[in-house]
Amino acid sequence: MKLSFIKMHGLGNDFVVIDGINQTVALNSEQIRLLADRRFGVGCDQVLLVEAAEPAEVDFRYRIFNADGGEVEQCGNGARCLARFVRDQGLTDHDDLCVETLGGRLQLHIQPDGRVAVDMGRPRLEPSEVPFFATERAPRYLIAADGVDLEIGVVSMGNPHAVLRVDDIDQAPVAHLGPLLERHGRFPQRANVGFMQIVAPDHIRLRVFERGAGETLACGSGACAAVVAGRLWGRLWPNVRVELPGGELSIHWAGEGESVIMTGPATTVFEGWIEL
């Protein structure tokens, strides 16, 4: 199977984006892992597949596969890249798009400066909706990892997130605690793990250990989850600048019952073909 693709990134969170509308695409887990391999394939954090949508009110179906081959519900940085992809490839001439994901529908808006704003929907905070095992909802939960009790925020942005506050992300034990919390028994579908340093009420620094991918340079849904957690803790304002290793995102969350709006760039790197 010979496939055309485009390599893109959102703040260094990189993707192989595939048009599943104008070519026949049937990828198995082994092929996805090969695509994502940085030595034997193209190399990426996630593979994104654009497909035709059936409901008339939806423009495209958007599928996300992690580097380990597993399909996941949500990827905010990928959503921005998808918006630029379908415009740049002539699949649409609209600035406002509705796309269907496993985690629900997303509203995307391509701005005149080329950045993309994504309505990430309302955060899900009930433990059963994350999912996360807890007797009742709370702004913080105690969780045991490596013999230590940690305080985390738990948020679903269409995918599960654990948010841990740290004093300095440069010294945060991401490589050690990230895998332990990702696969913790209280997260039955595993979790993305955010390490958040609060610099000011409108500025945080963040590193994210992503489920099935490891630490990435940026995670859009992780940035949203961190701001939601910080707002619930009473530490952040509605508009927050999120500084990630790969660059910055702007996150807006007015509070409970409201959608989270994420705005940031999407960049095309190169086009190519690959035989699978």
N, C-alpha and C positions, 0 to 999 in steps of 0.2 A: 504494500500500500504506500503510494507516494503522496505526501501531504505538503501543501504550502502552509506557511505559518508566518507570524510576525512576532518578533521579540520586543517586549515593552516593559516598562517599569514605572512604578509609582513610588518615588522617593527611595529607590533602590530595592524595593520589594518587587522582584522581577517575575515575568510571566511569558510563557509561550501561548500566544493567542491564535486560535484556529477557527476559520470560517467553516461551519458545519452546514451552511445553507447552499453554497455553490460547489461543494465537493462532498463526496460520501465519506463519512468518518465513523469508524467503529473501533474504538480504542479499548484494549483491556489493561489491567493493572500493570502488567509487565511492560507494555509499550509506553504507558504514562511514566513509569519509573525511568525508562530509557530516555524519553524526551527531557526529563528533569535532570538527568545525570550531567554534571558539569565537565566530565572527562569524556564520556562515550556518547553523549547526546548533545542537545542544545544547551541545557542548563537553565534551571528556573526554580523558584519557590513553589509556584503553582502552574498548572496547565488550565487555560480557560477555553471553553468551547461555546461558540455562539451558534444557536439553533433557531429555527423558525418557531414562533409561538402560535398556539392554537386560539386562545381567546382573542377576540377582536380588539379589546382594550389594551392588550399587551403587545409591545413592539418586538421583543426578542425573548428567547429563553437563554439563560446564562448559567452554565454549569462549571463548577470549580473542582479541580482535582489536586490534592496535595502531592508533594514530591514522593510520598510513599505509595501513591497509587489510589488512595482512598478518596471518594467523593465527599465533599463537605458542603455546608449550607450557605456560607457567606464569606465574602472577601471585599472589604471596602475599597482598598487600593485597586483591586482587580476591576471593580465596578467602574471606577474612573477610566481605567484603560479601555474597558469594553466600550464606553461611550465614545471615546476618541476613535477607537478601531472601527466601529460601524459607520461613523461619519467619514473618516479618512478613506475607507474602502468602498464608499458609495452605496452602502447598504441602507442608508437613510439620509434625508436632508433636514431632519428635525433637530432642534436644539434641546427639546424636552422629550424624554424617553421614559417608558415604563418597561421594566424587565422582570422576568420571573426567575426566581432562584428556589433552591430547596428550602431556604429559610423564609420565603415569602417574596412579595413584590417590592421592587425598589424604584424610586423616582429619581431620574438623573437630569441634570441641567448643565449643558455646555455653555460656559460663560464667554463673553467676547475676548477675554484675555487668554483663552485656551484652557484655563483651569475648569475643573468639573465639580459641581456641588451635588452631593448625593443625600437624598432623604433616606436615612437608614432605618426609619420606622421607630416605633416606640420601644424602648428597652423593656425586656421581660425580667421581672424582679422576683416573682414567686419561685421558690426553689424547684417546684415540680416542673416549671416551664423552662428551666435552664438546660438540662436537668441537673439538680444537685440535691443530695440527701441531707435534709434538715427538717426538724419538727415544725418550724415556723419561719416566716420571713423576718430578716433582721438586716440592718445596714452593714453589720460586720459579723463574721462567723469565725469561731476558733477552729483550726484544723491542725492536726498533728502531722508533721513531716520530719523525718530523720530524727525522731525523738524530741522535737521542739514544737510547742504550740504557737502557731502563727495566726495573725488576724488578717482576714482577706475580705474584700468585697466580691460579690458574686452577681454577675449580670449576663443575660443573653442578649446579643445583638443579632439574633438569628443563628448564632453559634455561641457556645458556652465560654465564659471568661472568668478567670480568677484574677483579682487585682490586689497586689501586695504593695503597701507603702514602704519606701526605703529612704534613708537619709541622703544617699549618693548613688546614683545608678551606675557610676563608673566602678564602684566597689561592690555592686549588688551580686549575689551568688546565682546569677542567671543560669549558668551551665550546670550547677548542682541542684538547685531547687526547681528549676523549670521542668525537667523530666519527672521529678517526684510529684509535683502538683498536677502536671498534665495527665498523668495516669493514676491519680489518687482514686481510691475506691469510692469516694463520695461524688465523683464525677463519672457517672456510668457511660457517658459518651466522650470521655476525656475532656480536656479544657485547654484553651489558650491562656497563657500565664503572663500578666503584665506586671512589671516592676516600675512603680511610679515615684518620682521625686517631685514634691510640690515646691516650686520656686517662689511663686506668688499666686494670689487667687485667680489670676488670668494667665498663668504660665506653668506648665509642667514639663518635666523631662521623662521619657518613657523608653523602656526596652521591653520587647515582647518575645517570649518563647512560644512559637506557634505550634499548635497541634499538628503532628505529622510532617512538620517542616523544620523544626528547631528554631533557633533565634534568627529573626529576619531584620533587615535594615529598617523596615517600617511595617506597621499593621494598622490599617484603617479602622476595622471594627474594634481592635484593641485600644486605639486612641479614644474611640467613642465610649467604650466600656469604662476606661479609666476616668474620663470626665464625669460620667454618670456616677461612679462610685465616689469620686471626690465631692461631687455636689451633694450626694446623700449624706456624706460625712460632715457637711457644712463647711468645707474647706475651699470650694471653688465657686467662681462666678459663672453666669450663663455662657459667656464667650471666653474660650480658653485657647491659647496658643500651645500646641503640643509639639515639643521638640523631640524628634526621633533620630536615631543614628543616621538615617538617610536624608533627613530634611524636616520640614515643618508642615503641619496640618492645622487648619482652623476648625474648631468644633464648637457648635452652638447647641445647648440644651436648656430650654426654658424651665423644665421641671416635669414632675410626674404628669402623665397623660399626654405629653408632647413628644413629637419626633425628634431624633437627633440629626442635625445637619452637619455633614462633613464636607469641607472644601479643600481641594489640593490639586497638584499637577498630575499629568499623565504624559509619558514620553515614549516615543517610538525609537527603537535602537536599530533594528535591521529586519529585512525580509529574507526568507529562504525556503528551501524545499528539503524534505528529509524522507528517506525510504525506511519504512518500518516493516 
